[in-house]
Amino acid sequence: MHSFSHATCVAGRKALPQMPIYFLITSQEKALSRTWSSFIDDAIALAVKAGLDGIAANLSHLIDADTVASIHAAGLNLNIWTVDEPKEAERLIGLGVDGIITNRPGWLRTHV
């Protein structure tokens, strides 16, 4: 389950303890008014506190090795959405993201 609502993620964790639950973050959030690192730190803290499995972000251009390392160090996975370009998928795979969400899975697989 993926949700932009932290409260929904918390409820999902309680109701479905075996299901992977990811906290969604997006560039449409308050991230644009803060530094990326403080935004990610807050998302990590919320996900860890709720016992979630990870974070899912659409900010692929902001994802770097330090971001992936911080999320993994917290015991969380990182999925990136929506990646439809092979070069960006290759870059993210190289950084160690845990999942890529795409509109073109078959096509992307043949080009990565």
C-alpha contacts under 8 A as a table, 3 or more apart, distances in Angstrom:
res1	aa1	res2	aa2	distance
1	M	9	C	7.97
1	M	12	G	7.77
1	M	19	M	7.12
1	M	20	P	6.17
1	M	21	I	4.79
1	M	22	Y	6.16
2	H	9	C	7.55
2	H	21	I	5.90
2	H	22	Y	4.70
2	H	23	F	5.95
2	H	24	L	6.13
2	H	56	A	7.53
3	S	6	H	7.19
3	S	8	T	6.71
3	S	9	C	6.26
3	S	22	Y	6.63
3	S	23	F	5.54
3	S	24	L	5.35
4	F	8	T	7.99
4	F	23	F	6.03
4	F	24	L	4.64
4	F	25	I	6.33
5	S	8	T	5.14
5	S	9	C	6.36
5	S	23	F	7.36
5	S	24	L	7.74
6	H	9	C	4.98
6	H	10	V	6.22
6	H	23	F	6.58
6	H	46	L	7.53
7	A	10	V	5.08
7	A	11	A	6.18
8	T	11	A	5.02
8	T	12	G	5.89
9	C	12	G	4.93
9	C	13	R	6.09
9	C	21	I	6.44
9	C	22	Y	7.15
9	C	23	F	6.56
9	C	50	A	7.63
9	C	52	L	7.43
10	V	13	R	5.15
10	V	14	K	6.40
10	V	50	A	5.67
10	V	52	L	7.83
11	A	14	K	5.16
11	A	15	A	6.08
12	G	15	A	5.10
12	G	16	L	5.58
12	G	17	P	7.59
12	G	21	I	7.14
13	R	16	L	5.28
13	R	17	P	5.09
13	R	19	M	7.48
13	R	21	I	6.65
13	R	50	A	7.61
13	R	51	G	7.36
13	R	52	L	6.95
14	K	17	P	5.80
16	L	19	M	5.51
20	P	52	L	7.35
20	P	53	D	5.68
21	I	52	L	5.42
21	I	53	D	5.40
21	I	54	G	6.80
22	Y	47	A	7.81
22	Y	52	L	6.17
22	Y	53	D	5.80
22	Y	54	G	4.75
22	Y	55	I	5.03
22	Y	56	A	6.10
23	F	43	A	7.72
23	F	47	A	6.50
23	F	52	L	7.42
23	F	54	G	6.45
23	F	55	I	4.82
23	F	56	A	6.05
24	L	55	I	5.89
24	L	56	A	4.71
24	L	57	A	5.85
25	I	29	E	7.04
25	I	43	A	7.68
25	I	55	I	7.29
25	I	56	A	6.23
25	I	57	A	4.94
25	I	58	N	6.95
26	T	29	E	5.60
26	T	31	A	7.87
26	T	57	A	5.76
26	T	58	N	5.42
26	T	59	L	6.39
27	S	30	K	7.62
27	S	31	A	6.23
27	S	32	L	6.67
27	S	58	N	7.01
27	S	59	L	6.21
28	Q	31	A	7.37
28	Q	32	L	7.55
29	E	32	L	7.02
30	K	33	S	5.59
30	K	34	R	6.91
30	K	39	F	7.97
31	A	34	R	5.21
31	A	35	T	6.77
31	A	36	W	6.32
31	A	39	F	5.61
32	L	35	T	7.31
32	L	36	W	7.78
34	R	38	S	6.79
34	R	39	F	6.62
35	T	38	S	5.45
35	T	39	F	6.35
36	W	39	F	5.08
36	W	40	I	6.10
36	W	62	L	7.71
37	S	40	I	5.15
37	S	41	D	5.98
37	S	67	T	7.81
38	S	41	D	4.96
38	S	42	D	6.16
39	F	42	D	5.24
39	F	43	A	6.31
40	I	43	A	5.00
40	I	44	I	6.03
40	I	67	T	7.69
41	D	44	I	5.12
41	D	45	A	6.17
42	D	45	A	5.11
42	D	46	L	6.23
43	A	46	L	5.19
43	A	47	A	6.12
43	A	55	I	7.57
44	I	47	A	5.14
44	I	48	V	6.03
44	I	55	I	7.49
44	I	71	I	6.56
44	I	74	A	7.16
44	I	76	L	7.95
45	A	48	V	5.23
45	A	49	K	6.00
46	L	49	K	5.19
46	L	50	A	6.22
47	A	50	A	5.27
47	A	51	G	6.18
47	A	52	L	5.12
47	A	53	D	7.51
47	A	54	G	6.68
47	A	55	I	7.20
47	A	76	L	7.98
48	V	51	G	5.03
48	V	52	L	6.05
48	V	74	A	7.11
48	V	75	G	7.90
48	V	76	L	7.59
49	K	52	L	7.77
52	L	76	L	7.55
53	D	75	G	7.94
53	D	76	L	5.49
53	D	77	N	6.19
54	G	71	I	7.96
54	G	76	L	4.45
54	G	77	N	4.34
54	G	78	L	5.66
54	G	79	N	7.62
55	I	71	I	7.98
55	I	76	L	7.05
55	I	77	N	6.34
55	I	78	L	5.11
55	I	79	N	6.38
56	A	78	L	5.71
56	A	79	N	4.52
56	A	80	I	5.47
56	A	81	W	6.99
57	A	60	S	7.08
57	A	78	L	7.65
57	A	79	N	6.49
57	A	80	I	4.99
57	A	81	W	6.02
58	N	80	I	5.64
58	N	81	W	4.70
58	N	82	T	6.19
59	L	62	L	5.50
59	L	63	I	6.68
59	L	80	I	7.51
59	L	81	W	7.87
60	S	63	I	5.17
60	S	80	I	6.41
60	S	81	W	7.50
60	S	83	V	7.84
60	S	88	E	7.92
60	S	92	L	7.73
63	I	67	T	5.91
63	I	68	V	7.06
63	I	92	L	7.73
64	D	67	T	5.33
64	D	68	V	6.42
64	D	95	L	6.79
65	A	68	V	5.19
65	A	69	A	6.04
65	A	95	L	5.51
65	A	96	G	7.92
66	D	69	A	5.01
66	D	70	S	6.05
67	T	70	S	5.17
67	T	71	I	6.28
68	V	71	I	5.26
68	V	72	H	6.09
68	V	78	L	7.15
68	V	95	L	6.90
68	V	96	G	6.85
68	V	97	V	6.56
69	A	72	H	5.11
69	A	73	A	5.85
70	S	73	A	5.07
70	S	74	A	6.39
71	I	74	A	5.28
71	I	75	G	6.79
71	I	76	L	5.51
71	I	77	N	6.72
71	I	78	L	6.93
72	H	75	G	5.06
72	H	76	L	5.12
72	H	77	N	6.09
72	H	78	L	7.70
73	A	76	L	7.33
77	N	97	V	7.47
77	N	98	D	5.86
78	L	97	V	5.47
78	L	98	D	5.27
78	L	99	G	6.55
79	N	97	V	6.28
79	N	98	D	5.59
79	N	99	G	4.32
79	N	100	I	5.56
79	N	101	I	7.10
80	I	83	V	7.11
80	I	97	V	7.44
80	I	99	G	6.30
80	I	100	I	4.99
80	I	101	I	6.02
81	W	100	I	6.08
81	W	101	I	4.67
81	W	102	T	6.49
82	T	100	I	7.30
82	T	101	I	5.24
82	T	102	T	4.99
82	T	103	N	7.02
83	V	88	E	6.98
83	V	89	A	6.38
83	V	100	I	6.60
83	V	101	I	6.17
83	V	102	T	5.01
83	V	103	N	7.56
84	D	88	E	7.91
84	D	89	A	7.48
84	D	102	T	5.50
84	D	103	N	6.39
84	D	104	R	6.24
84	D	108	L	6.71
85	E	88	E	5.49
85	E	89	A	6.25
85	E	108	L	7.23
86	P	89	A	4.97
86	P	90	E	6.05
86	P	108	L	6.05
86	P	111	H	5.86
86	P	112	V	5.51
87	K	90	E	5.10
87	K	91	R	6.18
87	K	112	V	7.59
88	E	91	R	5.04
88	E	92	L	6.17
89	A	92	L	5.16
89	A	93	I	6.07
89	A	100	I	7.35
89	A	112	V	7.09
90	E	93	I	5.09
90	E	94	G	6.07
90	E	112	V	6.16
91	R	94	G	5.07
91	R	95	L	6.36
92	L	95	L	4.99
92	L	96	G	6.47
92	L	97	V	5.90
93	I	96	G	5.12
93	I	97	V	5.69
93	I	98	D	7.85
94	G	97	V	7.75
97	V	100	I	7.57
102	T	105	P	5.85
102	T	108	L	7.98
104	R	107	W	5.46
104	R	108	L	5.83
105	P	108	L	5.14
105	P	109	R	5.96
106	G	109	R	5.22
106	G	110	T	6.53
107	W	110	T	5.37
107	W	111	H	6.50
108	L	111	H	5.12
108	L	112	V	6.12
109	R	112	V	5.47
